[in-house]
Amino acid sequence: MTAADRRDAILRMVRDRGHLNAAEAAVEFGVNSSTIRRDLARLEQLGLLQRSHGGAVARRDEADVPYDVKIHKLIPQKQAIGAAAAELIPDGATVMLDSGSTTLMVAKALTDRSDLTVITPDVLVAAELIRSPAIRLILPGGESVRDTTTVVSQEAVEMVRRYHVDIAMMASDAVDSAGASNMNGVVVPLKRAMMGGAARSVLLADSSKLGQRRLVSVAALEEFEELITDDGAGEDATADYPVAVRRVPVSEKVGD
């Protein structure tokens, strides 16, 4: 078993059991405890678990929280980011709007706009926009992804690849200097197709996602024209990011 295979197996064990004992895992995998500790350190560095005394426990964070919980978190930050992103979209534009609680805020900011074409795989984003008669809405088909409001399929990826749009507003579970990453790899081909058909792509991520990395890479930061986040992200946090970073001021009264 390679180190990568062993770490994958360790991660599955932690998620299935909720915890893992390093000494027991060393016996199970036929390696010494120091090897398991190095594996756990690497997986913690990637944000995939949390080390504990004698082993590790499952990490339940923003990337793993069900959507119906996530949508109620950091609302002022997401509203501020969504409003700033919507300002980049002129009337008459064609837009790829990714799935997520932040892109939902972009949709809410677009409902009174004129002559837009929006392509989205997110059913809640679509529900928000379908009430706007001046917005042409296109939904690629597919099957729903667990704990999200995304629908995806190979046919949807091929459909999206045929479109050419002005701008793609993209979301992700985590962002660090290496790029945007996601916990669930199922949606990555669709995300790549959305970016591939756009003249420019903008990454939207609240400050809690910065400095984090998840299991599957989505795109390098150089592939985005800009990263829009909230002012909870200090300049030090993004100093090594190879992309323009805009920090949007957040009003705690937004949405009251």
Secondary structure, 3 states (H helix, E strand, C coil): CCHHHHHHHHHHHHHHHCEEEHHHHHHHHCCCHHHHHHHHHHHHHCCCEEEECCEEEECCCCCCCCHHHHCCCCHHHHHHHHHHHHCCCCCCCEEEECCCHHHHHHHHHHCCCCCEEEECCEHHHHHHHCCCCCEEEECCCCEECCCCCEEECHHHHHHHHCCCEEEEEEECCEEECCEEEECCHHHHHHHHHHHHCEEEEEEECCHHHECCCCCEEEECHHHCCEEEEECCCCHHHHCCCCCEEEEECCCCCCCC
